[in-house]
Amino acid sequence: MADKKPFEIARETLKQITARKLVPTPANYQSVYNEIAGIPAVGNFPGDVLRDIAQALPTKTPGQQKQKSLLEYAIDRMNWDGVKTALVAYGGFVPAVSDSETSSAAGRSVTVGSASAVPLTPEFLALIARILEYSQPALGQDDERFAVQLSELVASLKSSEVDVLQLKNQLLNFSHRLSFVAEDQAEIKSGLLKLLQLVFENIADIALDDQWLQGQMEALKQASAPPLSLRRLDDVERRLRDVIFKQKDAKDRAVQAQEEMRQMLATFIERLSELTQSTGIFQNKLEESARQIEQAKTLEEIAPVLREVVGTTRAMAAQSQGSQSELQQLQERAQKTEAELAKLHQELDRVSIQARHDSLTGALNRKGLEEAANREISQMRRKDSVLSVALLDIDNFKKLNDTLGHATGDMALSHLATVACECMRPQDTLARYGGEEFVILLPDTAVDNAVEAMTRLQRELTKRFFLSGTEKVLITFSAGVAQVALDEEPFEAIKRADKAMYLAKRAGKNRVLAA
């Protein structure tokens, strides 16, 4: 029976319950299952108490998170051995090594436990020493005692003669100090990120009327939001540099346009002054010419006066035409610069919008989702309508990444976003909530209809594969759906949808459940 797989044991258990004519209660099922699987019968398993204990355990490190998950798994199956193993591993303690279990081989090779145990060879100990040395930069140099312990431990690992018991004590002491240092570094990182977020938010609040600067601040807040990764930081840096470059170009063009408008206005005023002055001179000359004509007694006396009047009139007309031409050229230059500036403003608006979208999938990011959700909530309350939210999580995404690579994982995210957008209504909104999670806002949609919409999306995904090399890849998702209450904030409804999604995962994945 020990070689049977769990689903075979479960099938045999159901057969035995039927054959023995037992009432199909959880207790009878557990008793028969343990009997077939060879698991010792345990009465009154305190599952609720153990779950409360597991819930209270901190998960500040990846190791603690893993052991907590194993503990919950063991509790669900009422497996005392699994509970014990998970709790012992969670504490970071190892069974004491007795003198009878410790022996030395030639040189530094030390074998612990049975004859089949792996010997602690010099290469193995040197590998541990290198791992510790590589981890030092990430843990900083602020804790002098930690640095001393690390140096002493590395020296012991590299020593030609090793005392196993002494090395064990050093490792235990170092592990305690390491947990404190790691927690401190995590809190320092979290505190710095909060300070950065506060600075960015304050700058954005100050620059309420500057949409360009608002776009920069949104990109920076997105970059500083955990979880951080070098790839994500590089991507946001590239986009931010693009925004900064376009903003600088637009600012320069704006200054240029202002200068050209100033020159045009100054030239216009100058020409107007010249025209006014010339008109005054022209008027005076006409008056003088009229006086001379009145005093003339012969045609010979009138002819020079007429020639002077004609010359003055031609000069006045030429000057007026030149000023008009110059002003026309200045006006055309100003209009051209204004058109270029308007085009740059449109481009900056487009780049600022990108700060609210996920660069990989094209869906809204968390900031864009927040704005869209607040907008939909306001419309829902104003129109007294309904609004539902769905939270989708791709099934087995970590396995997909580990098996086919992160590039295929990115393709899966983009594929889901593409299919979702094609299946959604124009008024629906898709946002990437984080990692492999997406949120869909469904206005004017009750929760039952929203469940049906997500089920249709699941069916559509089963019809459409995408290629990773030559391999067809099918992705599925689990989803939770919640209808937003009139007095409820949007992210409170998303939390309820998240709980329903978790239940859908536990129920077998590729399911949709209503909150």
LUMBA-13802 format. One record per residue (C-alpha): residue in three letters; x, y, z. Coordinates in Angstrom, 1 decimal. Last residue first. Layout:
LUMBA-13802
  rest      xx      yy      zz
   ALA       X       Y       Z
...
This chain:
LUMBA-13802
  rest      xx      yy      zz
   ALA   -17.2    36.5    -3.1
   ALA   -18.1    34.7    -6.4
   LEU   -16.0    31.8    -7.6
   VAL   -14.4    31.2   -11.0
   ARG   -12.4    28.0   -11.7
   ASN    -9.3    27.0   -13.5
   LYS    -7.9    25.8   -10.1
   GLY    -8.8    22.7    -8.1
   ALA   -10.9    23.9    -5.2
   ARG    -7.9    25.5    -3.4
   LYS    -7.3    27.8    -6.3
   ALA   -11.0    28.8    -6.4
   LEU   -10.8    29.5    -2.7
   TYR    -7.8    31.8    -3.3
   MET    -9.8    33.5    -6.0
   ALA   -12.7    34.1    -3.5
   LYS   -10.2    35.7    -1.1
   ASP    -8.9    37.9    -3.9
   ALA   -12.4    39.0    -4.8
   ARG   -12.9    40.1    -1.3
   LYS    -9.6    42.0    -1.4
   ILE   -10.8    43.6    -4.7
   ALA   -14.0    44.7    -3.0
   GLU   -11.9    46.5    -0.4
   PHE    -9.8    47.9    -3.2
   PRO   -12.9    49.6    -4.6
   GLU   -14.0    51.3    -1.4
   GLU   -17.4    50.2    -0.2
   ASP   -20.4    52.4     0.7
   LEU   -22.3    51.5    -2.5
   ALA   -21.2    47.8    -2.4
   VAL   -18.9    46.5    -5.1
   GLN   -19.8    43.1    -6.5
   ALA   -17.1    40.6    -6.1
   VAL   -15.5    38.0    -8.5
   GLY   -12.7    35.6    -7.8
   ALA   -10.7    34.0   -10.6
   SER    -8.5    31.0   -11.3
   PHE    -6.5    31.1   -14.5
   THR    -5.6    28.8   -17.4
   ILE    -2.7    28.8   -19.9
   LEU    -2.2    26.5   -22.8
   VAL     1.3    26.4   -24.4
   LYS     2.0    24.8   -27.7
   GLU     5.7    23.8   -28.1
   THR     7.7    24.6   -31.2
   GLY     9.4    27.6   -29.8
   SER     7.0    28.7   -27.1
   LEU     3.8    28.9   -29.1
   PHE     0.5    30.4   -28.0
   PHE    -2.7    28.4   -27.5
   ARG    -6.3    29.6   -28.0
   LYS    -9.3    27.4   -27.5
   THR    -8.8    26.9   -23.8
   LEU    -8.4    30.7   -23.4
   GLU   -11.8    31.3   -24.9
   ARG   -13.4    28.9   -22.4
   GLN   -11.7    30.8   -19.5
   LEU   -13.0    34.2   -20.9
   ARG   -16.5    32.8   -21.1
   THR   -16.1    31.8   -17.4
   MET   -15.0    35.3   -16.6
   ALA   -18.1    36.7   -18.3
   GLU   -20.4    34.2   -16.5
   VAL   -18.9    35.2   -13.1
   ALA   -19.5    38.9   -14.0
   ASN   -23.1    38.1   -14.9
   ASP   -23.6    36.6   -11.4
   VAL   -21.8    39.5    -9.7
   ALA   -24.0    42.2   -11.3
   THR   -22.6    44.2   -14.2
   ASP   -23.2    47.9   -14.9
   PRO   -19.4    48.4   -14.8
   LEU   -17.1    45.4   -15.1
   LEU   -13.6    46.3   -13.7
   ILE   -11.0    43.5   -14.5
   VAL    -8.1    42.9   -12.2
   PHE    -5.0    40.9   -13.2
   GLU    -2.6    38.7   -11.2
   GLU     0.6    37.1   -12.6
   GLY     3.0    39.5   -10.9
   GLY     0.9    42.5    -9.7
   TYR    -2.5    43.9   -10.3
   ARG    -2.2    44.2   -14.1
   ALA    -5.3    46.2   -15.1
   LEU    -8.2    45.6   -17.6
   THR   -11.1    47.9   -17.8
   ASP   -14.6    47.2   -19.1
   GLN   -16.5    49.9   -21.1
   PRO   -15.4    48.6   -24.5
   ARG   -16.7    45.1   -23.6
   MET   -14.1    42.4   -22.9
   CYS   -13.4    39.3   -25.0
   GLU   -10.7    41.0   -27.1
   CYS    -9.1    42.7   -24.1
   ALA    -9.0    39.4   -22.2
   VAL    -7.4    37.6   -25.1
   THR    -4.6    40.2   -25.4
   ALA    -4.1    40.4   -21.6
   LEU    -3.9    36.6   -21.3
   HIS    -1.4    36.4   -24.2
   SER     0.7    39.2   -22.7
   LEU     1.0    37.4   -19.4
   ALA     1.7    34.1   -21.1
   MET     4.4    35.7   -23.3
   ASP     6.1    37.1   -20.2
   GLY     6.1    33.6   -18.7
   THR     7.6    32.3   -22.0
   ALA    10.4    34.8   -21.6
   HIS    10.8    33.8   -17.9
   GLY    11.7    30.2   -18.9
   LEU     9.9    27.1   -20.0
   THR    10.0    24.9   -16.9
   ASP    10.8    27.4   -14.1
   ASN     8.5    30.1   -15.6
   LEU     5.6    27.7   -16.2
   LYS     6.1    26.1   -12.8
   LYS     5.8    29.6   -11.3
   PHE     2.7    30.3   -13.3
   ASN     0.9    27.2   -12.1
   ASP    -2.5    28.9   -12.7
   ILE    -2.7    32.5   -13.8
   ASP    -4.4    34.7   -11.2
   LEU    -7.5    36.7   -12.1
   LEU    -9.3    39.2    -9.8
   ALA   -12.8    40.2   -11.0
   VAL   -14.5    43.5   -10.0
   SER   -18.3    44.2   -10.2
   LEU   -20.1    47.5   -10.5
   VAL   -23.8    48.2   -10.1
   SER   -25.9    51.3   -10.9
   ASP   -27.2    54.2    -8.8
   LYS   -26.1    56.6   -11.6
   ARG   -24.1    58.8    -9.3
   ARG   -22.9    56.0    -7.1
   MET   -21.8    53.8   -10.0
   GLN   -20.2    56.8   -11.8
   SER   -18.2    57.7    -8.7
   ILE   -17.1    54.0    -8.2
   GLU   -16.1    53.8   -11.9
   ARG   -13.9    56.9   -11.6
   ASN   -12.3    55.6    -8.3
   ALA   -11.6    52.3   -10.0
   ALA   -10.1    53.9   -13.1
   GLU    -7.8    56.1   -11.0
   GLU    -6.7    53.2    -8.8
   LEU    -6.2    50.9   -11.8
   GLY    -4.0    53.5   -13.4
   LYS    -1.8    53.6   -10.3
   ARG    -1.7    49.8   -10.0
   ASN    -0.8    49.4   -13.7
   LEU    -3.2    49.6   -16.6
   ALA    -2.9    47.0   -19.3
   GLY    -0.3    47.3   -22.1
   THR     1.0    43.8   -21.3
   LEU     4.7    44.3   -20.8
   SER     4.9    48.1   -20.2
   ASP     2.1    48.2   -17.6
   HIS     0.2    51.4   -18.0
   ARG    -0.1    54.6   -15.9
   ALA     3.4    55.9   -16.8
   GLN     2.4    55.3   -20.4
   ILE    -0.2    58.1   -20.0
   SER     2.6    60.5   -19.3
   VAL     4.3    59.4   -22.6
   ARG     1.1    60.0   -24.5
   ASP     0.6    63.4   -22.9
   LEU     4.2    64.2   -23.7
   GLU     3.6    63.3   -27.4
   GLN     0.5    65.6   -27.4
   HIS     2.5    68.4   -25.9
   LEU     5.2    67.9   -28.5
   LYS     2.6    68.2   -31.3
   ALA     1.3    71.5   -29.7
   LEU     4.8    72.8   -29.5
   GLU     5.4    72.0   -33.2
   ALA     2.1    73.8   -34.1
   GLU     3.1    76.9   -32.0
   THR     6.5    77.0   -33.7
   LYS     4.9    77.0   -37.1
   GLN     2.4    79.7   -36.1
   ALA     5.2    81.9   -34.7
   ARG     7.3    81.5   -37.8
   GLU     4.3    82.5   -40.0
   GLN     3.6    85.6   -37.8
   LEU     7.2    86.7   -38.1
   GLN     7.1    86.3   -41.9
   GLN     3.9    88.4   -42.0
   LEU     5.4    91.1   -39.8
   GLU     8.3    91.4   -42.1
   SER     6.1    91.7   -45.2
   GLN     3.9    94.3   -43.6
   SER     6.9    96.4   -42.5
   GLY     8.3    96.2   -46.1
   GLN     4.9    97.2   -47.6
   SER     4.7   100.2   -45.3
   GLN     8.2   101.4   -46.1
   ALA     7.6   101.0   -49.8
   ALA     4.3   103.0   -49.6
   MET     5.9   105.8   -47.6
   ALA     8.9   106.0   -50.0
   ARG     6.4   106.2   -52.9
   THR     4.4   109.0   -51.2
   THR     7.6   111.0   -50.5
   GLY     8.7   110.7   -54.1
   VAL     5.3   111.8   -55.5
   VAL     5.2   114.8   -53.1
   GLU     8.7   115.9   -54.0
   ARG     7.9   115.7   -57.7
   LEU     4.8   117.7   -57.2
   VAL     6.7   120.5   -55.4
   PRO     9.4   120.6   -58.1
   ALA     6.6   121.0   -60.8
   ILE     4.6   123.9   -59.0
   GLU     7.3   126.6   -59.5
   GLU     7.6   125.9   -63.2
   LEU     3.8   126.0   -63.6
   THR     3.8   129.7   -62.4
   LYS     2.4   131.7   -59.5
   ALA     3.2   129.3   -56.6
   GLN     2.1   130.4   -53.2
   GLU    -0.8   127.9   -53.0
   ILE     1.5   125.2   -54.3
   GLN     4.0   126.0   -51.6
   ARG     1.3   125.8   -48.9
   ALA     0.1   122.4   -50.2
   SER     3.7   121.2   -50.3
   GLU     4.2   122.2   -46.6
   GLU     1.0   120.4   -45.6
   LEU     2.0   117.3   -47.6
   LYS     5.4   117.4   -46.0
   ASN     3.9   117.6   -42.5
   GLN     1.6   114.7   -43.2
   PHE     4.4   112.6   -44.5
   ILE     6.4   113.4   -41.4
   GLY     3.5   112.4   -39.2
   THR     2.9   109.3   -41.3
   SER     6.6   108.4   -41.0
   GLN     6.4   108.7   -37.2
   THR     3.3   106.6   -37.0
   LEU     4.8   104.1   -39.4
   GLU     8.0   104.0   -37.4
   SER     6.1   103.5   -34.2
   LEU     4.0   100.7   -35.8
   ARG     7.2    99.2   -37.0
   GLU     8.7    99.2   -33.6
   ILE     5.5    97.9   -32.0
   PHE     5.3    95.1   -34.5
   THR     9.0    94.3   -34.1
   ALA     8.6    94.1   -30.3
   LEU     5.5    91.9   -30.7
   MET     7.3    89.6   -33.2
   GLN    10.4    89.4   -31.0
   ARG     8.3    88.5   -28.0
   MET     6.4    85.8   -30.0
   GLU     9.8    84.4   -31.1
   GLU    11.1    84.4   -27.6
   GLN     7.9    82.7   -26.3
   ALA     8.2    80.1   -29.0
   GLN    11.8    79.4   -28.2
   VAL    11.0    79.0   -24.5
   ALA     8.2    76.6   -25.4
   ARG    10.6    74.7   -27.7
   ASP    13.1    74.4   -24.9
   LYS    10.5    73.2   -22.5
   ALA     9.2    70.7   -25.0
   ASP    12.7    69.3   -25.6
   LYS    13.3    69.1   -21.9
   GLN     9.9    67.3   -21.4
   LYS    10.8    64.9   -24.2
   PHE    14.1    64.0   -22.7
   ILE    12.6    63.6   -19.2
   VAL     9.9    61.3   -20.5
   ASP    12.4    59.2   -22.4
   ARG    14.6    59.0   -19.4
   LEU    11.6    57.8   -17.3
   ARG    10.8    55.1   -19.8
   ARG    14.3    53.8   -19.8
   GLU    14.5    54.0   -16.0
   VAL    11.1    52.2   -15.7
   ASP    12.5    49.3   -17.8
   ASP    15.8    49.2   -15.9
   LEU    14.0    49.2   -12.6
   ARG    11.8    46.3   -13.7
   ARG    14.7    44.2   -14.9
   LEU    16.7    44.9   -11.7
   SER    13.8    43.7    -9.6
   LEU    11.7    45.3    -6.8
   PRO     8.7    43.8    -5.2
   PRO     7.9    46.4    -4.0
   ALA     6.9    49.9    -5.2
   SER     9.9    52.2    -6.0
   ALA     9.6    51.9    -9.8
   GLN     5.9    52.7    -9.7
   LYS     6.5    55.7    -7.5
   LEU     9.2    56.9    -9.9
   ALA     6.9    56.4   -13.0
   GLU     4.1    58.3   -11.2
   MET     6.4    61.1   -10.3
   GLN     7.6    61.5   -13.9
   GLY     4.0    61.6   -15.2
   GLN     3.1    64.3   -12.6
   LEU     6.1    66.3   -13.7
   TRP     4.7    66.4   -17.2
   GLN     1.2    67.1   -16.0
   ASP     2.3    70.3   -14.2
   ASP    -0.8    71.8   -12.7
   LEU    -0.7    69.8    -9.4
   ALA     3.0    70.2    -9.0
   ILE     3.1    70.5    -5.2
   ASP     1.1    67.3    -4.8
   ALA     3.4    65.4    -7.2
   ILE     6.5    66.6    -5.3
   ASN     4.8    65.5    -2.0
   GLU     3.9    62.1    -3.5
   PHE     7.5    61.5    -4.7
   VAL     9.0    62.4    -1.4
   LEU     6.6    60.2     0.5
   GLN     7.3    57.3    -1.9
   LEU    11.0    57.8    -1.4
   LEU    10.5    57.8     2.4
   LYS     8.4    54.6     2.2
   LEU    11.1    52.9     0.1
   LEU    13.7    53.9     2.6
   GLY    11.7    52.4     5.4
   SER    11.1    49.1     3.5
   LYS    14.8    48.8     2.8
   ILE    15.7    49.5     6.4
   GLU    13.1    47.0     7.5
   ALA    14.5    44.3     5.2
   GLN    18.1    45.1     6.3
   ASP    17.1    44.9    10.0
   GLU    15.3    41.6     9.4
   ALA    18.4    40.2     7.6
   VAL    20.6    41.4    10.4
   PHE    18.4    39.8    13.1
   SER    18.2    36.5    11.2
   LEU    22.0    36.5    10.6
   ARG    22.7    36.9    14.3
   HIS    20.7    33.8    15.0
   SER    22.2    31.9    12.1
   PHE    25.7    33.0    13.3
   ASN    25.2    31.6    16.7
   LEU    24.0    28.3    15.3
   LEU    26.8    28.1    12.7
   GLN    29.5    28.9    15.3
   ASN    28.0    26.2    17.6
   LYS    28.1    23.6    14.7
   LEU    31.7    24.6    13.8
   GLN    32.8    24.0    17.4
   LEU    31.1    20.6    17.4
   VAL    32.7    19.7    14.0
   ASP    36.2    20.9    14.9
   VAL    37.9    21.5    11.6
   GLU    41.6    21.3    10.8
   SER    42.9    22.8     7.5
   SER    40.8    25.9     8.2
   LYS    38.6    27.3     5.4
   LEU    35.3    26.7     7.2
   SER    36.8    28.0    10.5
   ALA    38.0    31.2     8.7
   VAL    34.6    31.7     7.2
   LEU    33.0    31.3    10.6
   GLU    35.4    33.8    12.2
   SER    34.9    36.4     9.4
   LEU    31.1    36.0     9.7
   GLN    31.1    36.3    13.5
   VAL    33.3    39.5    13.2
   ALA    31.0    41.0    10.6
   PHE    27.9    40.2    12.7
   ARG    29.5    41.9    15.7
   GLU    30.3    45.0    13.7
   ASP    26.6    45.4    12.5
   ASP    26.6    48.2    10.0
   GLN    28.6    46.4     7.3
   GLY    25.9    45.4     4.9
   LEU    23.8    42.3     4.5
   ALA    23.8    42.3     0.7
   PRO    27.5    42.8     0.6
   GLN    28.0    39.8     2.9
   SER    26.1    37.2     0.9
   TYR    29.0    36.4    -1.4
   GLU    31.3    35.7     1.6
   LEU    28.7    33.3     3.1
   ILE    28.3    31.5    -0.2
   ARG    32.1    31.3    -0.5
   ALA    32.5    29.7     3.0
   ILE    29.7    27.2     2.2
   LEU    31.6    26.2    -1.0
   ALA    34.8    25.9     1.0
   LEU    33.1    23.5     3.4
   PHE    31.9    21.3     0.5
   GLU    35.4    21.4    -1.2
   PRO    37.1    20.4     2.1
   THR    34.8    17.4     2.3
   LEU    31.9    17.1     4.8
   PRO    31.1    13.5     4.0
   VAL    27.6    12.6     2.6
   ALA    25.8    10.2     4.8
   SER    25.6     6.5     3.8
   ALA    27.8     5.3     6.7
   SER    25.3     6.8     9.1
   GLY    25.6    10.1    10.9
   VAL    28.2    12.7    10.1
   THR    31.3    12.1     8.0
   VAL    34.3    14.5     8.2
   SER    36.9    14.9     5.4
   ARG    39.5    17.3     6.7
   GLY    42.6    15.1     6.2
   ALA    41.7    11.4     6.5
   ALA    38.3    10.8     8.0
   SER    36.9    12.2    11.2
   SER    33.9    10.9    13.1
   THR    30.8    12.3    14.6
   GLU    27.8    10.1    15.3
   SER    29.1     8.6    18.5
   ASP    30.1    12.1    19.7
   SER    26.5    13.2    19.3
   VAL    25.3    15.7    16.7
   ALA    22.4    17.7    18.0
   PRO    19.4    17.7    15.8
   VAL    19.1    20.9    13.7
   PHE    17.4    24.1    14.6
   GLY    16.3    26.8    12.1
   GLY    13.0    27.3    13.9
   TYR    11.0    26.6    10.8
   ALA    12.8    23.3    10.2
   VAL    11.6    22.0    13.6
   LEU     8.0    23.3    13.0
   ALA     7.8    21.8     9.5
   THR     9.1    18.4    10.6
   LYS     6.7    18.2    13.5
   VAL     3.7    19.2    11.5
   GLY     4.7    16.7     8.8
   ASP     5.0    13.9    11.3
   TRP     1.6    14.9    12.9
   ASN    -0.2    14.6     9.5
   MET    -3.8    15.8     9.9
   ARG    -3.9    16.3     6.0
   ASP    -4.8    20.0     6.3
   ILE    -2.3    20.4     9.1
   ALA     0.5    18.9     7.0
   TYR    -0.2    21.4     4.2
   GLU    -0.4    24.3     6.7
   LEU     3.0    23.3     8.0
   LEU     4.5    23.0     4.5
   SER     3.3    26.5     3.7
   LYS     4.8    27.8     7.0
   GLN     8.1    26.1     6.1
   LYS     8.2    27.8     2.7
   GLN     7.4    31.2     4.1
   GLN    10.0    30.8     6.9
   GLY    12.6    29.9     4.4
   PRO    11.7    32.9     2.2
   THR    12.2    35.2     5.1
   LYS     9.9    37.5     7.0
   THR     7.1    35.0     7.4
   PRO     6.0    35.4    11.0
   LEU     4.0    32.6    12.7
   ALA     0.6    33.7    13.9
   GLN    -1.3    31.9    11.1
   ALA     0.5    28.7    11.8
   ILE    -0.5    28.8    15.5
   ASP    -4.1    29.5    14.6
   ARG    -4.0    26.6    12.1
   LEU    -2.6    24.4    14.8
   VAL    -5.6    25.3    17.1
   ASP    -8.1    24.7    14.4
   GLY    -6.5    21.3    13.4
   PRO    -6.4    19.9    16.9
   PHE    -6.4    16.2    15.8
   ASN    -8.9    14.5    18.1
   GLY    -7.7    11.0    17.5
   VAL    -4.7    10.0    15.4
   ALA    -4.6     6.7    13.6
   PRO    -1.1     5.8    12.5
   ILE    -0.7     6.2     8.7
   GLY    -0.4     2.9     6.7
   ALA    -2.1     4.4     3.6
   ILE    -5.0     2.0     3.8
   GLU    -5.6     2.5     7.5
   ASN    -5.0     6.2     7.3
   TYR    -7.7     6.4     4.5
   VAL   -10.1     4.3     6.5
   SER    -9.8     6.5     9.6
   GLN    -9.9     9.8     7.6
   TYR   -13.0     8.7     5.7
   ASN   -14.7     7.6     8.9
   ALA   -13.9    11.0    10.5
   PRO   -15.0    13.0     7.5
   THR   -18.4    11.2     7.5
   PRO   -19.5     8.7     4.8
   VAL   -21.5     6.4     7.1
   LEU   -20.0     3.0     6.9
   LYS   -21.4     0.2     4.8
   ARG   -18.2    -1.8     5.0
   ALA   -18.1    -2.2     1.2
   THR   -19.1     1.4     0.6
   ILE   -16.5     2.8     3.0
   GLN   -13.9     0.3     1.5
   LYS   -14.6     1.5    -2.1
   LEU   -14.3     5.2    -1.0
   THR   -10.9     4.4     0.6
   GLU    -9.7     2.6    -2.5
   ARG   -10.3     5.7    -4.5
   ALA    -8.5     7.9    -2.0
   ILE    -5.6     5.5    -1.8
   GLU    -5.3     5.6    -5.6
   PHE    -5.5     9.4    -5.6
   PRO    -2.7     9.5    -3.0
   LYS    -0.3     7.2    -5.0
   LYS     0.2     3.7    -4.0
   ASP     3.7     2.5    -3.0
   ALA     2.9     2.3     0.7
   MET     0.0     0.0     0.0
